């Protein structure tokens, strides 16, 4: 798997973080750098924990499923992508609402971060099957989550959460496309 593919996967998985950060960002008038950094760090840490957990599970499964791993990666990425598309479609139908300022408590942020990054766990299983460097994936994922979270806050403060669904749609589409590419490469 190329570095570009890892970047696309990490960026796609970061879209949920961006959408949640936008909702949290629009809940307050102006969040300072320290608040944004705290939320971004917690989201990145949750993503790293989920990726490592999934990765370790994938490493244990690698020898068992080597003959059909491309199907597993395809199904996992498509599942995550379709889930993101469904969630985004539902958001387009709802009236956008901003989160309250109480969203910045550590307990709330940590809960949101784990819930938002649960898809990273499944992606970690897929990435482990392709023997990509864990350090490289962790660095790219952490960077993408931090950037997406900060961008989400900025968008949230300026535009509410109007773009959360659109961002999630693009992330879901990219994951499905990458799943199809992996499947085609594995079958051929």
GUVOMI-83363 format. One record per residue (C-alpha): residue number from 1; x, y, z; residue in three letters. Coordinates in steps of 0.1 Angstrom, whole numbers, plus 2048, in hexadecimal, padded with zeros to 3 digits. Layout:
% residues N
@lumza: NUM | x: X | y: Y | z: Z | torlum: ala .
...
//
This chain:
% residues 188
@lumza: 1 | x: 800 | y: 800 | z: 800 | torlum: unk .
@lumza: 2 | x: 80E | y: 822 | z: 7F6 | torlum: unk .
@lumza: 3 | x: 813 | y: 840 | z: 80C | torlum: unk .
@lumza: 4 | x: 7F9 | y: 852 | z: 7F8 | torlum: unk .
@lumza: 5 | x: 7E0 | y: 837 | z: 7FF | torlum: unk .
@lumza: 6 | x: 7E8 | y: 838 | z: 824 | torlum: unk .
@lumza: 7 | x: 7E3 | y: 85E | z: 824 | torlum: unk .
@lumza: 8 | x: 7C2 | y: 85B | z: 812 | torlum: unk .
@lumza: 9 | x: 7B6 | y: 841 | z: 82B | torlum: unk .
@lumza: 10 | x: 7C2 | y: 856 | z: 849 | torlum: unk .
@lumza: 11 | x: 7B2 | y: 875 | z: 83A | torlum: unk .
@lumza: 12 | x: 791 | y: 863 | z: 834 | torlum: unk .
@lumza: 13 | x: 791 | y: 855 | z: 858 | torlum: unk .
@lumza: 14 | x: 797 | y: 878 | z: 865 | torlum: unk .
@lumza: 15 | x: 777 | y: 886 | z: 855 | torlum: unk .
@lumza: 16 | x: 762 | y: 87B | z: 873 | torlum: unk .
@lumza: 17 | x: 77A | y: 88E | z: 88A | torlum: unk .
@lumza: 18 | x: 775 | y: 8AD | z: 874 | torlum: unk .
@lumza: 19 | x: 74F | y: 8AA | z: 875 | torlum: unk .
@lumza: 20 | x: 74F | y: 8A5 | z: 89B | torlum: unk .
@lumza: 21 | x: 768 | y: 8C2 | z: 8A0 | torlum: unk .
@lumza: 22 | x: 752 | y: 8D8 | z: 88B | torlum: unk .
@lumza: 23 | x: 734 | y: 8D1 | z: 8A1 | torlum: unk .
@lumza: 24 | x: 748 | y: 8D7 | z: 8C0 | torlum: unk .
@lumza: 25 | x: 758 | y: 8F6 | z: 8B1 | torlum: unk .
@lumza: 26 | x: 737 | y: 907 | z: 8A9 | torlum: unk .
@lumza: 27 | x: 72C | y: 903 | z: 8CD | torlum: unk .
@lumza: 28 | x: 741 | y: 91F | z: 8DA | torlum: unk .
@lumza: 29 | x: 748 | y: 942 | z: 8CE | torlum: unk .
@lumza: 30 | x: 76E | y: 940 | z: 8CB | torlum: unk .
@lumza: 31 | x: 782 | y: 922 | z: 8D6 | torlum: unk .
@lumza: 32 | x: 7A6 | y: 92A | z: 8DE | torlum: unk .
@lumza: 33 | x: 7C4 | y: 917 | z: 8D2 | torlum: unk .
@lumza: 34 | x: 7C8 | y: 903 | z: 8F2 | torlum: unk .
@lumza: 35 | x: 7A4 | y: 8F6 | z: 8F0 | torlum: unk .
@lumza: 36 | x: 7A8 | y: 8EC | z: 8CB | torlum: unk .
@lumza: 37 | x: 7CA | y: 8DC | z: 8D2 | torlum: unk .
@lumza: 38 | x: 7BB | y: 8C8 | z: 8EF | torlum: unk .
@lumza: 39 | x: 79F | y: 8BA | z: 8DA | torlum: unk .
@lumza: 40 | x: 7B6 | y: 8B3 | z: 8BD | torlum: unk .
@lumza: 41 | x: 7CE | y: 8A0 | z: 8D4 | torlum: unk .
@lumza: 42 | x: 7B3 | y: 88B | z: 8E4 | torlum: unk .
@lumza: 43 | x: 7A4 | y: 882 | z: 8C2 | torlum: unk .
@lumza: 44 | x: 7C7 | y: 879 | z: 8B4 | torlum: unk .
@lumza: 45 | x: 7CF | y: 864 | z: 8D3 | torlum: unk .
@lumza: 46 | x: 7AE | y: 851 | z: 8CF | torlum: unk .
@lumza: 47 | x: 7B5 | y: 84B | z: 8AA | torlum: unk .
@lumza: 48 | x: 7D8 | y: 83E | z: 8B3 | torlum: unk .
@lumza: 49 | x: 7CA | y: 827 | z: 8CE | torlum: unk .
@lumza: 50 | x: 7AF | y: 81A | z: 8B6 | torlum: unk .
@lumza: 51 | x: 7C9 | y: 815 | z: 899 | torlum: unk .
@lumza: 52 | x: 7E1 | y: 802 | z: 8AF | torlum: unk .
@lumza: 53 | x: 7C6 | y: 7EC | z: 8BD | torlum: unk .
@lumza: 54 | x: 7B9 | y: 7E4 | z: 89A | torlum: unk .
@lumza: 55 | x: 7DC | y: 7E0 | z: 88D | torlum: unk .
@lumza: 56 | x: 7E5 | y: 7C6 | z: 8A8 | torlum: unk .
@lumza: 57 | x: 7C6 | y: 7B2 | z: 89F | torlum: unk .
@lumza: 58 | x: 7CE | y: 7B4 | z: 87A | torlum: unk .
@lumza: 59 | x: 7F2 | y: 7A8 | z: 880 | torlum: unk .
@lumza: 60 | x: 7E5 | y: 789 | z: 892 | torlum: unk .
@lumza: 61 | x: 7CC | y: 782 | z: 876 | torlum: unk .
@lumza: 62 | x: 7E5 | y: 789 | z: 859 | torlum: unk .
@lumza: 63 | x: 7F1 | y: 764 | z: 855 | torlum: unk .
@lumza: 64 | x: 7CF | y: 756 | z: 85A | torlum: unk .
@lumza: 65 | x: 7BE | y: 76B | z: 83F | torlum: unk .
@lumza: 66 | x: 7DA | y: 773 | z: 827 | torlum: unk .
@lumza: 67 | x: 7C8 | y: 762 | z: 809 | torlum: unk .
@lumza: 68 | x: 7A9 | y: 778 | z: 80D | torlum: unk .
@lumza: 69 | x: 7B6 | y: 797 | z: 81E | torlum: unk .
@lumza: 70 | x: 7AD | y: 7AD | z: 801 | torlum: unk .
@lumza: 71 | x: 789 | y: 7A4 | z: 806 | torlum: unk .
@lumza: 72 | x: 78B | y: 7AC | z: 82B | torlum: unk .
@lumza: 73 | x: 79B | y: 7CE | z: 824 | torlum: unk .
@lumza: 74 | x: 781 | y: 7D5 | z: 809 | torlum: unk .
@lumza: 75 | x: 764 | y: 7CB | z: 820 | torlum: unk .
@lumza: 76 | x: 771 | y: 7DF | z: 83E | torlum: unk .
@lumza: 77 | x: 779 | y: 7FF | z: 82A | torlum: unk .
@lumza: 78 | x: 757 | y: 7FD | z: 818 | torlum: unk .
@lumza: 79 | x: 745 | y: 7F7 | z: 838 | torlum: unk .
@lumza: 80 | x: 755 | y: 816 | z: 847 | torlum: unk .
@lumza: 81 | x: 74F | y: 82A | z: 827 | torlum: unk .
@lumza: 82 | x: 72B | y: 820 | z: 824 | torlum: unk .
@lumza: 83 | x: 725 | y: 828 | z: 849 | torlum: unk .
@lumza: 84 | x: 734 | y: 84A | z: 844 | torlum: unk .
@lumza: 85 | x: 71E | y: 850 | z: 825 | torlum: unk .
@lumza: 86 | x: 6FF | y: 846 | z: 838 | torlum: unk .
@lumza: 87 | x: 708 | y: 85C | z: 856 | torlum: unk .
@lumza: 88 | x: 70F | y: 879 | z: 83F | torlum: unk .
@lumza: 89 | x: 6EE | y: 874 | z: 82C | torlum: unk .
@lumza: 90 | x: 6DB | y: 875 | z: 84C | torlum: unk .
@lumza: 91 | x: 6ED | y: 895 | z: 856 | torlum: unk .
@lumza: 92 | x: 6E2 | y: 8A6 | z: 836 | torlum: unk .
@lumza: 93 | x: 6BE | y: 8A0 | z: 83F | torlum: unk .
@lumza: 94 | x: 6C1 | y: 8AE | z: 862 | torlum: unk .
@lumza: 95 | x: 6C2 | y: 8D2 | z: 86C | torlum: unk .
@lumza: 96 | x: 6E6 | y: 8D9 | z: 877 | torlum: unk .
@lumza: 97 | x: 6EA | y: 8E0 | z: 89C | torlum: unk .
@lumza: 98 | x: 709 | y: 8EB | z: 8AE | torlum: unk .
@lumza: 99 | x: 716 | y: 8D9 | z: 8CC | torlum: unk .
@lumza: 100 | x: 715 | y: 8EB | z: 8ED | torlum: unk .
@lumza: 101 | x: 733 | y: 8FB | z: 8FD | torlum: unk .
@lumza: 102 | x: 733 | y: 8DE | z: 917 | torlum: unk .
@lumza: 103 | x: 742 | y: 8C8 | z: 8FB | torlum: unk .
@lumza: 104 | x: 765 | y: 8D1 | z: 905 | torlum: unk .
@lumza: 105 | x: 767 | y: 8BE | z: 926 | torlum: unk .
@lumza: 106 | x: 782 | y: 8A3 | z: 925 | torlum: unk .
@lumza: 107 | x: 76A | y: 887 | z: 92C | torlum: unk .
@lumza: 108 | x: 753 | y: 892 | z: 90F | torlum: unk .
@lumza: 109 | x: 770 | y: 898 | z: 8F7 | torlum: unk .
@lumza: 110 | x: 77F | y: 876 | z: 8FF | torlum: unk .
@lumza: 111 | x: 75E | y: 864 | z: 8FA | torlum: unk .
@lumza: 112 | x: 758 | y: 877 | z: 8D9 | torlum: unk .
@lumza: 113 | x: 77C | y: 86E | z: 8CE | torlum: unk .
@lumza: 114 | x: 778 | y: 849 | z: 8D4 | torlum: unk .
@lumza: 115 | x: 756 | y: 847 | z: 8C4 | torlum: unk .
@lumza: 116 | x: 762 | y: 85C | z: 8A6 | torlum: unk .
@lumza: 117 | x: 781 | y: 846 | z: 8A1 | torlum: unk .
@lumza: 118 | x: 772 | y: 824 | z: 8A5 | torlum: unk .
@lumza: 119 | x: 774 | y: 820 | z: 87F | torlum: unk .
@lumza: 120 | x: 79A | y: 824 | z: 882 | torlum: unk .
@lumza: 121 | x: 79B | y: 803 | z: 895 | torlum: unk .
@lumza: 122 | x: 78C | y: 7F1 | z: 877 | torlum: unk .
@lumza: 123 | x: 7A3 | y: 803 | z: 85F | torlum: unk .
@lumza: 124 | x: 7C0 | y: 7F9 | z: 875 | torlum: unk .
@lumza: 125 | x: 7B8 | y: 7D4 | z: 86F | torlum: unk .
@lumza: 126 | x: 7B8 | y: 7DA | z: 849 | torlum: unk .
@lumza: 127 | x: 7D8 | y: 7EE | z: 84A | torlum: unk .
@lumza: 128 | x: 7EA | y: 7D2 | z: 85E | torlum: unk .
@lumza: 129 | x: 7E1 | y: 7B9 | z: 843 | torlum: unk .
@lumza: 130 | x: 7F6 | y: 7CD | z: 82A | torlum: unk .
@lumza: 131 | x: 815 | y: 7D0 | z: 83F | torlum: unk .
@lumza: 132 | x: 817 | y: 7F5 | z: 83D | torlum: unk .
@lumza: 133 | x: 82F | y: 806 | z: 856 | torlum: unk .
@lumza: 134 | x: 81B | y: 80B | z: 877 | torlum: unk .
@lumza: 135 | x: 830 | y: 82A | z: 87F | torlum: unk .
@lumza: 136 | x: 829 | y: 83A | z: 85E | torlum: unk .
@lumza: 137 | x: 804 | y: 833 | z: 861 | torlum: unk .
@lumza: 138 | x: 803 | y: 841 | z: 884 | torlum: unk .
@lumza: 139 | x: 815 | y: 861 | z: 87B | torlum: unk .
@lumza: 140 | x: 7FF | y: 867 | z: 85C | torlum: unk .
@lumza: 141 | x: 7DF | y: 85F | z: 86F | torlum: unk .
@lumza: 142 | x: 7E8 | y: 875 | z: 88D | torlum: unk .
@lumza: 143 | x: 7F1 | y: 892 | z: 876 | torlum: unk .
@lumza: 144 | x: 7D0 | y: 88E | z: 862 | torlum: unk .
@lumza: 145 | x: 7BB | y: 88C | z: 882 | torlum: unk .
@lumza: 146 | x: 7CB | y: 8AB | z: 891 | torlum: unk .
@lumza: 147 | x: 7C8 | y: 8BE | z: 870 | torlum: unk .
@lumza: 148 | x: 7A4 | y: 8B3 | z: 86B | torlum: unk .
@lumza: 149 | x: 79A | y: 8BB | z: 88F | torlum: unk .
@lumza: 150 | x: 7AA | y: 8DE | z: 88D | torlum: unk .
@lumza: 151 | x: 799 | y: 8E4 | z: 86B | torlum: unk .
@lumza: 152 | x: 778 | y: 8D8 | z: 879 | torlum: unk .
@lumza: 153 | x: 77A | y: 8F0 | z: 896 | torlum: unk .
@lumza: 154 | x: 782 | y: 90D | z: 87E | torlum: unk .
@lumza: 155 | x: 765 | y: 903 | z: 867 | torlum: unk .
@lumza: 156 | x: 74E | y: 8FE | z: 885 | torlum: unk .
@lumza: 157 | x: 756 | y: 920 | z: 893 | torlum: unk .
@lumza: 158 | x: 750 | y: 931 | z: 871 | torlum: unk .
@lumza: 159 | x: 735 | y: 91D | z: 860 | torlum: unk .
@lumza: 160 | x: 724 | y: 907 | z: 87B | torlum: unk .
@lumza: 161 | x: 723 | y: 8E2 | z: 871 | torlum: unk .
@lumza: 162 | x: 716 | y: 8E7 | z: 84D | torlum: unk .
@lumza: 163 | x: 733 | y: 8D5 | z: 83D | torlum: unk .
@lumza: 164 | x: 735 | y: 8B7 | z: 855 | torlum: unk .
@lumza: 165 | x: 720 | y: 8A1 | z: 83F | torlum: unk .
@lumza: 166 | x: 732 | y: 8AB | z: 81F | torlum: unk .
@lumza: 167 | x: 754 | y: 8A3 | z: 82E | torlum: unk .
@lumza: 168 | x: 747 | y: 882 | z: 83A | torlum: unk .
@lumza: 169 | x: 739 | y: 87A | z: 818 | torlum: unk .
@lumza: 170 | x: 75B | y: 880 | z: 808 | torlum: unk .
@lumza: 171 | x: 76C | y: 86A | z: 822 | torlum: unk .
@lumza: 172 | x: 754 | y: 84D | z: 81D | torlum: unk .
@lumza: 173 | x: 758 | y: 84F | z: 7F8 | torlum: unk .
@lumza: 174 | x: 77E | y: 84E | z: 7FA | torlum: unk .
@lumza: 175 | x: 77E | y: 830 | z: 811 | torlum: unk .
@lumza: 176 | x: 766 | y: 81D | z: 7FA | torlum: unk .
@lumza: 177 | x: 77D | y: 825 | z: 7DC | torlum: unk .
@lumza: 178 | x: 79C | y: 819 | z: 7EE | torlum: unk .
@lumza: 179 | x: 78A | y: 7F9 | z: 7F9 | torlum: unk .
@lumza: 180 | x: 781 | y: 7F2 | z: 7D4 | torlum: unk .
@lumza: 181 | x: 7A5 | y: 7F9 | z: 7C9 | torlum: unk .
@lumza: 182 | x: 7B3 | y: 7E1 | z: 7E4 | torlum: unk .
@lumza: 183 | x: 799 | y: 7C6 | z: 7D9 | torlum: unk .
@lumza: 184 | x: 7A2 | y: 7CA | z: 7B4 | torlum: unk .
@lumza: 185 | x: 7C7 | y: 7C8 | z: 7BB | torlum: unk .
@lumza: 186 | x: 7C2 | y: 7A9 | z: 7D1 | torlum: unk .
@lumza: 187 | x: 7AC | y: 797 | z: 7B8 | torlum: unk .
@lumza: 188 | x: 7C3 | y: 79F | z: 79B | torlum: unk .
//
